[in-house]
Amino acid sequence: MTSPAETGTVALDRELRFGPHAYPFLVRSGGEALGELQDLLAGLDVAHYLLVADEGVPAAAVQAVAAA
């Protein structure tokens, strides 16, 4: 496993469970977080996805992910 010091990113992953259904809940912080999220979204084989962003997320970062 890679440490945050090596990647510059802190990962706080959880799994949300609703009965038999499970969904990843991914939280990142750090310099590589945006690139990691863009790579993750680009690799999904889906027609749509939902992106929830806190008010503290810079607009440029939200736009970059939405464009991925």
C-alpha positions as CSV (number, residue, x, y, z in Angstrom):
1,M,0.0,0.0,0.0
2,T,1.2,3.5,-0.9
3,S,1.4,6.0,2.0
4,P,0.0,9.5,1.7
5,A,3.5,10.9,2.0
6,E,4.5,9.1,-1.2
7,T,1.4,10.2,-3.3
8,G,0.5,13.5,-1.7
9,T,-3.1,12.2,-1.4
10,V,-5.0,11.2,1.7
11,A,-7.7,8.5,1.0
12,L,-10.6,8.1,3.4
13,D,-12.7,5.4,1.6
14,R,-15.8,3.9,3.0
15,E,-18.5,1.5,1.7
16,L,-22.2,2.5,2.0
17,R,-24.5,-0.5,2.4
18,F,-28.2,-0.6,1.8
19,G,-29.4,-4.2,2.3
20,P,-27.7,-6.3,-0.3
21,H,-26.4,-3.3,-2.2
22,A,-23.0,-1.7,-1.6
23,Y,-21.6,1.5,-3.0
24,P,-18.1,3.0,-2.7
25,F,-17.8,6.4,-0.9
26,L,-14.5,7.9,-1.9
27,V,-13.0,10.9,-0.2
28,R,-9.6,12.3,-1.3
29,S,-7.5,15.2,-0.3
30,G,-4.1,16.3,-1.6
31,G,-2.3,17.2,-4.8
32,E,-3.0,14.1,-6.8
33,A,-6.7,13.8,-5.7
34,L,-8.2,15.5,-8.8
35,G,-6.2,13.5,-11.3
36,E,-7.1,10.3,-9.5
37,L,-10.8,11.2,-9.6
38,Q,-10.6,12.1,-13.3
39,D,-8.9,8.7,-14.0
40,L,-11.5,6.8,-12.0
41,L,-14.5,8.6,-13.7
42,A,-12.9,8.2,-17.2
43,G,-12.6,4.4,-16.6
44,L,-16.2,3.9,-15.7
45,D,-18.4,2.2,-18.3
46,V,-21.5,4.2,-17.5
47,A,-23.8,6.6,-19.4
48,H,-24.1,9.0,-16.4
49,Y,-22.6,9.6,-13.0
50,L,-23.5,11.9,-10.1
51,L,-20.8,14.2,-8.7
52,V,-21.4,15.9,-5.4
53,A,-19.0,18.7,-4.5
54,D,-18.7,20.7,-1.3
55,E,-18.9,24.5,-1.5
56,G,-15.2,24.5,-0.6
57,V,-14.1,22.7,-3.8
58,P,-12.7,25.2,-6.3
59,A,-15.0,25.8,-9.4
60,A,-12.1,24.9,-11.7
61,A,-11.7,21.5,-10.1
62,V,-15.4,20.8,-10.4
63,Q,-15.4,21.8,-14.1
64,A,-12.3,19.7,-14.8
65,V,-13.9,16.6,-13.3
66,A,-17.2,17.3,-15.1
67,A,-15.3,17.5,-18.4
68,A,-13.5,14.2,-17.9
